[in-house]
Amino acid sequence: MRIRKPRMLEGEAAFREKVIFSSYDYLKCCNYLLSVEPGPETHTKRFYSKLISSSHLLEDLLDFHGAKNNCNWYLYRELSAAVRHLARAAYSQKHIFNHLPFYGLGETPEFVKDGAITHAFLVDSLRGLAAMIIEEARRLEIPIPQKKFRADHFPRISTPFILEPDIDDLEPNQKTESVVRIATEFLGIVRSFEEFSSYERVPLETAWKMVPSRISEVEVRRWEMVTHNLQSEFDSYVICGGFGFGHGNLKKLRGFISVVLHLLEVMGKLLHLYERHLYGVGLKNIQEQTRERLGGVIDASSLLDRTINYGMFYVCDFLTRGRGLAQVILSENIKLDSITVGIPEKMGFHSRPSLLIAKIVQRFGGQVEMMVGQDRFDASSVLDLQWAGGKVKKEKLHEVVFTGNQRALMDIAVLASVNYGEDTFGKGVALPKELEYLR
C-alpha cells in the first residue's frame, strides 16, 4: 500500500487530539503484546478485557468521524476492528480454560489441547496486528506511549480457592416445568446441528467451501443467541446458585450449555473477522489493499481450520454428549399419560386449533403425539397436526388420542372442552383462564 504522509485539514486538530487520547491504552496494549512472552500469566482475561475496551472505543471514535470512508484513516480503523474481534475470541477461549473444571464434562485432554492451539493462533495473529498498528500509528504521527504495561498489571482473576457454598440449596424450589422446557430446547438445538452430524474434522479445502455458504457469521450468531437464552433461563429458574448447587445431572447439562455457548462466541468472532475483513472483493482499491495486508498477518486457512475443526467440531461433540443427558432429565421430570378428546367441530384441525395445540406442547416441553389409528403425529408441529387433520377427515373420525407429557395433555383437554378456541364457524372465542398464555 502506498504510504501518504497525513496533512492537517481544517478542524482536524480536535479530531487528532481525541485519536491520540483514545489510542494511548490501545497502543500500550500493542506494545505489551510485542514485548511479553505468551503464557497463562501474561495473556489473561484482564488483559483481553483492556484490549477489547480500548480497541472498541477507538473504533467507535474513528467510525463517528468517517474513517471507513477516508483513505488516510481506513487501515487504522480496520486494524482496531480486527483486534477487537480477535481479542473477544481470545477472551471467550480463556473463559473456557478457566471454567472447564466446573463444567462436569469429564476428562477432555484433546479438547484442552485443541483449545491451546486455538489460543496460540489468536495470540500470534494479535501480535502480528500489533506490529502493523504501531507502524501505522507512526505514519499517522500518533505518539507511541513511553510507559509500558507489565504482566502484573493483568493478574489472573482465578485462584484455587472457592468460597464455601453456605446458602441453602435451591433444589427444593426447582420448577419441573422449567427443567422440562430447558431439556426440550436443548434437544432442539441438537437437532438444528444434525446436518453437521458427521462430527469429523474436515480437510481444509472442505472448510473453504463451507464458509460462508453453509456456516456463516449470521447463522452462528443465531445459534449463539438461542443458546445464551437457554443458559439465562436455566440460571433464572433452575439453578440460581451456579455450578455449586442443584441436582448432578442438571449441573452437567448446564456445563454442556455453557461450553457450547462460549465455543459459538469464538466461532462468531472468527467468522466476522473472515467475512468482513478477509473474504470477498472490496468495492474500492483501498479495501482490497487493506484486506491483502490483513491477510498477510492473519492466516485465513488457520482461521477457518480453527473455526470448523475446533469450534464446530466440539460444538457438535458436546451437543451429542449432552443429548443423552437431556433425555434422562426429561424422563425424570415428565409424567406420561394419554387422553382421548373430540375433533374441532365443523372445521377440524385447520390452522387455528393446530397452532394452539402446538403452543401448548412447546410451552411444557417433552414429546406429545397425536395418534390417528396406528399413525403418530408430532403435536408440537402445526404442519404435522394439519396432516393428521386430513387423515381424521378422510376416515371420518370423531375422536383422537394424545399421548405424552401429562402437563401438556391437561391443557389440551381444557382446549378441547371449548372446541379448541373457536365456534362452529371457525371464529375465535374466549379461552379459559388456564389458557390465557395462548392469547
PALUMPA-758414 format. One record per residue (C-alpha): residue number from 1; z negated, x negated, y. Coordinates in steps of 0.2 Angstrom, whole numbers, plus 5000, padded with zeros to 4 digits. Example, Ala and Ser with C-alpha at 12.3 -4.5 7.8 and 13.67 -1.06 7.14 Angstrom:
// residues 2
[1 [4961 4938 4978]]
[2 [4964 4932 4995]]
//
This chain:
// residues 439
[1 [5000 5000 5000]]
[2 [5005 4994 5017]]
[3 [4989 4990 5027]]
[4 [4988 4995 5045]]
[5 [4975 4990 5057]]
[6 [4967 5005 5064]]
[7 [4969 5008 5083]]
[8 [4957 5018 5093]]
[9 [4963 5035 5099]]
[10 [4956 5046 5112]]
[11 [4939 5054 5106]]
[12 [4939 5043 5091]]
[13 [4924 5034 5096]]
[14 [4912 5048 5092]]
[15 [4920 5051 5075]]
[16 [4919 5032 5071]]
[17 [4901 5032 5076]]
[18 [4897 5046 5063]]
[19 [4908 5037 5050]]
[20 [4898 5021 5052]]
[21 [4882 5031 5051]]
[22 [4887 5041 5036]]
[23 [4894 5025 5027]]
[24 [4878 5015 5028]]
[25 [4869 5020 5012]]
[26 [4886 5023 5004]]
[27 [4891 5005 5006]]
[28 [4874 4999 5002]]
[29 [4876 5008 4985]]
[30 [4893 5000 4983]]
[31 [4886 4983 4986]]
[32 [4872 4987 4973]]
[33 [4885 4992 4960]]
[34 [4893 4975 4963]]
[35 [4878 4964 4963]]
[36 [4866 4970 4949]]
[37 [4869 4969 4930]]
[38 [4872 4986 4922]]
[39 [4857 4992 4912]]
[40 [4844 5006 4910]]
[41 [4833 4999 4923]]
[42 [4847 4997 4936]]
[43 [4858 5012 4934]]
[44 [4846 5026 4934]]
[45 [4846 5044 4939]]
[46 [4838 5040 4955]]
[47 [4852 5028 4959]]
[48 [4866 5040 4954]]
[49 [4857 5054 4965]]
[50 [4858 5042 4980]]
[51 [4876 5038 4977]]
[52 [4881 5056 4974]]
[53 [4872 5062 4990]]
[54 [4879 5048 5001]]
[55 [4897 5050 4995]]
[56 [4896 5069 4997]]
[57 [4890 5068 5015]]
[58 [4904 5055 5019]]
[59 [4917 5066 5010]]
[60 [4912 5081 5020]]
[61 [4912 5072 5036]]
[62 [4930 5065 5033]]
[63 [4936 5082 5027]]
[64 [4929 5090 5043]]
[65 [4939 5078 5054]]
[66 [4955 5080 5044]]
[67 [4955 5064 5034]]
[68 [4965 5072 5020]]
[69 [4980 5073 5032]]
[70 [4979 5056 5040]]
[71 [4987 5041 5033]]
[72 [4974 5029 5040]]
[73 [4959 5038 5033]]
[74 [4966 5046 5017]]
[75 [4962 5032 5005]]
[76 [4944 5030 5011]]
[77 [4942 5049 5009]]
[78 [4949 5049 4991]]
[79 [4938 5035 4986]]
[80 [4922 5044 4992]]
[81 [4928 5059 4981]]
[82 [4932 5049 4966]]
[83 [4915 5040 4967]]
[84 [4906 5057 4969]]
[85 [4913 5064 4953]]
[86 [4911 5048 4943]]
[87 [4893 5047 4949]]
[88 [4889 5065 4944]]
[89 [4896 5062 4927]]
[90 [4885 5047 4925]]
[91 [4870 5057 4931]]
[92 [4873 5070 4918]]
[93 [4875 5057 4905]]
[94 [4859 5049 4910]]
[95 [4851 5066 4909]]
[96 [4857 5067 4891]]
[97 [4850 5050 4887]]
[98 [4833 5054 4894]]
[99 [4831 5071 4886]]
[100 [4838 5068 4869]]
[101 [4821 5066 4861]]
[102 [4816 5083 4866]]
[103 [4831 5092 4861]]
[104 [4826 5093 4842]]
[105 [4844 5088 4836]]
[106 [4838 5076 4823]]
[107 [4845 5059 4821]]
[108 [4860 5056 4831]]
[109 [4865 5037 4831]]
[110 [4883 5040 4833]]
[111 [4881 5051 4847]]
[112 [4869 5039 4856]]
[113 [4882 5025 4853]]
[114 [4897 5035 4860]]
[115 [4886 5040 4874]]
[116 [4883 5022 4879]]
[117 [4902 5019 4878]]
[118 [4905 5033 4889]]
[119 [4892 5027 4902]]
[120 [4899 5010 4901]]
[121 [4916 5017 4906]]
[122 [4908 5026 4920]]
[123 [4899 5011 4927]]
[124 [4915 5000 4925]]
[125 [4925 5012 4935]]
[126 [4912 5014 4948]]
[127 [4911 4995 4950]]
[128 [4930 4994 4952]]
[129 [4930 5008 4965]]
[130 [4915 4999 4974]]
[131 [4926 4983 4977]]
[132 [4940 4994 4984]]
[133 [4929 5003 4995]]
[134 [4921 4988 5003]]
[135 [4939 4981 5006]]
[136 [4945 4997 5014]]
[137 [4929 4998 5025]]
[138 [4933 4981 5031]]
[139 [4951 4986 5035]]
[140 [4944 5001 5045]]
[141 [4932 4990 5054]]
[142 [4917 4999 5047]]
[143 [4902 4987 5046]]
[144 [4896 4982 5029]]
[145 [4877 4983 5029]]
[146 [4867 4967 5028]]
[147 [4852 4974 5020]]
[148 [4854 4977 5001]]
[149 [4846 4989 4989]]
[150 [4836 4982 4975]]
[151 [4833 4988 4957]]
[152 [4815 4993 4962]]
[153 [4822 5005 4975]]
[154 [4828 5015 4960]]
[155 [4814 5016 4947]]
[156 [4817 5027 4931]]
[157 [4810 5044 4933]]
[158 [4804 5045 4914]]
[159 [4789 5037 4906]]
[160 [4782 5038 4888]]
[161 [4768 5049 4894]]
[162 [4769 5068 4893]]
[163 [4756 5079 4901]]
[164 [4746 5090 4889]]
[165 [4753 5107 4887]]
[166 [4737 5117 4891]]
[167 [4745 5133 4897]]
[168 [4744 5147 4885]]
[169 [4759 5148 4873]]
[170 [4771 5161 4879]]
[171 [4777 5166 4861]]
[172 [4767 5182 4860]]
[173 [4777 5188 4875]]
[174 [4794 5183 4870]]
[175 [4806 5198 4870]]
[176 [4816 5201 4854]]
[177 [4829 5209 4864]]
[178 [4832 5194 4874]]
[179 [4832 5182 4859]]
[180 [4845 5193 4850]]
[181 [4856 5193 4865]]
[182 [4855 5175 4868]]
[183 [4858 5171 4850]]
[184 [4873 5183 4850]]
[185 [4880 5175 4866]]
[186 [4878 5158 4859]]
[187 [4889 5163 4844]]
[188 [4901 5170 4856]]
[189 [4903 5153 4864]]
[190 [4905 5145 4847]]
[191 [4920 5157 4844]]
[192 [4928 5153 4861]]
[193 [4930 5135 4854]]
[194 [4937 5140 4837]]
[195 [4954 5133 4842]]
[196 [4947 5116 4843]]
[197 [4938 5119 4826]]
[198 [4945 5103 4818]]
[199 [4931 5094 4826]]
[200 [4940 5077 4823]]
[201 [4944 5064 4836]]
[202 [4962 5064 4841]]
[203 [4974 5049 4844]]
[204 [4977 5045 4862]]
[205 [4994 5052 4863]]
[206 [4987 5069 4857]]
[207 [4974 5068 4871]]
[208 [4988 5066 4884]]
[209 [4996 5082 4878]]
[210 [4980 5092 4878]]
[211 [4976 5089 4896]]
[212 [4979 5100 4906]]
[213 [4989 5111 4895]]
[214 [4975 5116 4883]]
[215 [4960 5108 4891]]
[216 [4958 5109 4910]]
[217 [4945 5107 4923]]
[218 [4946 5126 4926]]
[219 [4943 5130 4908]]
[220 [4929 5118 4906]]
[221 [4920 5125 4922]]
[222 [4921 5142 4915]]
[223 [4913 5136 4899]]
[224 [4900 5127 4909]]
[225 [4896 5142 4919]]
[226 [4894 5153 4904]]
[227 [4883 5140 4895]]
[228 [4872 5137 4911]]
[229 [4869 5156 4912]]
[230 [4864 5157 4894]]
[231 [4852 5142 4897]]
[232 [4845 5151 4913]]
[233 [4842 5167 4903]]
[234 [4834 5158 4889]]
[235 [4822 5149 4902]]
[236 [4818 5165 4911]]
[237 [4815 5177 4896]]
[238 [4811 5167 4880]]
[239 [4803 5150 4883]]
[240 [4797 5149 4901]]
[241 [4787 5133 4897]]
[242 [4802 5122 4892]]
[243 [4803 5112 4876]]
[244 [4785 5110 4873]]
[245 [4782 5129 4869]]
[246 [4788 5143 4858]]
[247 [4795 5145 4841]]
[248 [4803 5130 4832]]
[249 [4820 5137 4829]]
[250 [4820 5144 4847]]
[251 [4816 5127 4854]]
[252 [4830 5119 4844]]
[253 [4843 5132 4850]]
[254 [4838 5128 4867]]
[255 [4841 5110 4863]]
[256 [4859 5114 4857]]
[257 [4862 5124 4873]]
[258 [4856 5110 4884]]
[259 [4866 5096 4876]]
[260 [4882 5106 4876]]
[261 [4879 5111 4895]]
[262 [4877 5093 4900]]
[263 [4892 5087 4890]]
[264 [4903 5100 4898]]
[265 [4896 5094 4915]]
[266 [4903 5076 4911]]
[267 [4919 5083 4905]]
[268 [4921 5094 4920]]
[269 [4919 5079 4932]]
[270 [4931 5068 4922]]
[271 [4944 5082 4921]]
[272 [4943 5085 4940]]
[273 [4945 5066 4943]]
[274 [4960 5066 4932]]
[275 [4969 5082 4938]]
[276 [4965 5080 4956]]
[277 [4966 5061 4959]]
[278 [4976 5053 4944]]
[279 [4988 5066 4937]]
[280 [5004 5074 4944]]
[281 [5016 5070 4958]]
[282 [5009 5070 4976]]
[283 [5019 5078 4990]]
[284 [5019 5063 5001]]
[285 [5021 5045 4999]]
[286 [5003 5041 5004]]
[287 [4996 5052 4990]]
[288 [5007 5043 4977]]
[289 [5002 5026 4983]]
[290 [4983 5031 4983]]
[291 [4985 5038 4965]]
[292 [4993 5022 4960]]
[293 [4978 5012 4967]]
[294 [4965 5023 4959]]
[295 [4974 5022 4943]]
[296 [4973 5003 4944]]
[297 [4954 5004 4944]]
[298 [4951 5020 4933]]
[299 [4959 5018 4917]]
[300 [4967 5036 4914]]
[301 [4968 5033 4895]]
[302 [4950 5028 4893]]
[303 [4945 5043 4904]]
[304 [4955 5055 4893]]
[305 [4948 5047 4877]]
[306 [4930 5050 4884]]
[307 [4934 5067 4889]]
[308 [4941 5073 4872]]
[309 [4934 5061 4859]]
[310 [4917 5061 4866]]
[311 [4914 5076 4877]]
[312 [4925 5089 4867]]
[313 [4921 5081 4850]]
[314 [4902 5083 4852]]
[315 [4903 5100 4861]]
[316 [4911 5106 4846]]
[317 [4900 5097 4834]]
[318 [4884 5103 4842]]
[319 [4890 5121 4843]]
[320 [4895 5121 4825]]
[321 [4877 5114 4820]]
[322 [4869 5127 4832]]
[323 [4879 5141 4824]]
[324 [4869 5142 4808]]
[325 [4853 5141 4818]]
[326 [4858 5156 4829]]
[327 [4862 5166 4814]]
[328 [4845 5163 4807]]
[329 [4837 5168 4823]]
[330 [4847 5184 4823]]
[331 [4842 5188 4805]]
[332 [4823 5185 4810]]
[333 [4824 5196 4825]]
[334 [4836 5211 4820]]
[335 [4831 5226 4810]]
[336 [4846 5233 4802]]
[337 [4849 5251 4800]]
[338 [4863 5264 4799]]
[339 [4866 5281 4807]]
[340 [4879 5295 4805]]
[341 [4885 5303 4821]]
[342 [4898 5315 4826]]
[343 [4915 5312 4834]]
[344 [4918 5314 4853]]
[345 [4924 5332 4854]]
[346 [4942 5336 4858]]
[347 [4946 5319 4864]]
[348 [4940 5307 4850]]
[349 [4936 5289 4853]]
[350 [4948 5286 4868]]
[351 [4944 5273 4881]]
[352 [4928 5280 4889]]
[353 [4917 5283 4873]]
[354 [4923 5267 4866]]
[355 [4919 5257 4882]]
[356 [4901 5264 4882]]
[357 [4898 5261 4864]]
[358 [4904 5243 4866]]
[359 [4892 5241 4881]]
[360 [4878 5246 4871]]
[361 [4881 5234 4857]]
[362 [4884 5220 4869]]
[363 [4868 5223 4878]]
[364 [4857 5222 4862]]
[365 [4867 5208 4853]]
[366 [4869 5206 4835]]
[367 [4883 5214 4824]]
[368 [4886 5233 4824]]
[369 [4900 5240 4814]]
[370 [4908 5257 4814]]
[371 [4913 5262 4796]]
[372 [4928 5274 4793]]
[373 [4929 5277 4775]]
[374 [4930 5259 4767]]
[375 [4936 5251 4783]]
[376 [4924 5242 4795]]
[377 [4927 5240 4814]]
[378 [4918 5229 4827]]
[379 [4908 5241 4838]]
[380 [4907 5228 4852]]
[381 [4926 5228 4854]]
[382 [4934 5243 4864]]
[383 [4951 5239 4855]]
[384 [4943 5240 4838]]
[385 [4934 5256 4842]]
[386 [4951 5264 4848]]
[387 [4959 5258 4832]]
[388 [4945 5266 4822]]
[389 [4948 5282 4833]]
[390 [4966 5283 4827]]
[391 [4961 5282 4809]]
[392 [4947 5295 4812]]
[393 [4960 5307 4820]]
[394 [4973 5304 4806]]
[395 [4961 5308 4792]]
[396 [4953 5322 4802]]
[397 [4935 5316 4801]]
[398 [4921 5324 4809]]
[399 [4908 5310 4807]]
[400 [4907 5291 4806]]
[401 [4894 5279 4801]]
[402 [4887 5265 4812]]
[403 [4878 5250 4804]]
[404 [4869 5235 4811]]
[405 [4856 5231 4825]]
[406 [4843 5246 4825]]
[407 [4840 5245 4843]]
[408 [4859 5247 4847]]
[409 [4860 5261 4835]]
[410 [4846 5271 4843]]
[411 [4855 5271 4859]]
[412 [4872 5275 4851]]
[413 [4863 5290 4843]]
[414 [4857 5296 4861]]
[415 [4875 5293 4867]]
[416 [4882 5304 4853]]
[417 [4870 5318 4857]]
[418 [4878 5320 4874]]
[419 [4896 5319 4867]]
[420 [4897 5301 4872]]
[421 [4895 5305 4891]]
[422 [4909 5317 4893]]
[423 [4913 5335 4892]]
[424 [4927 5343 4881]]
[425 [4940 5340 4894]]
[426 [4936 5321 4894]]
[427 [4927 5321 4911]]
[428 [4911 5311 4913]]
[429 [4894 5319 4913]]
[430 [4877 5313 4917]]
[431 [4869 5301 4905]]
[432 [4851 5302 4899]]
[433 [4838 5291 4907]]
[434 [4838 5280 4892]]
[435 [4856 5275 4895]]
[436 [4855 5273 4914]]
[437 [4860 5255 4911]]
[438 [4878 5261 4907]]
[439 [4881 5269 4924]]
//
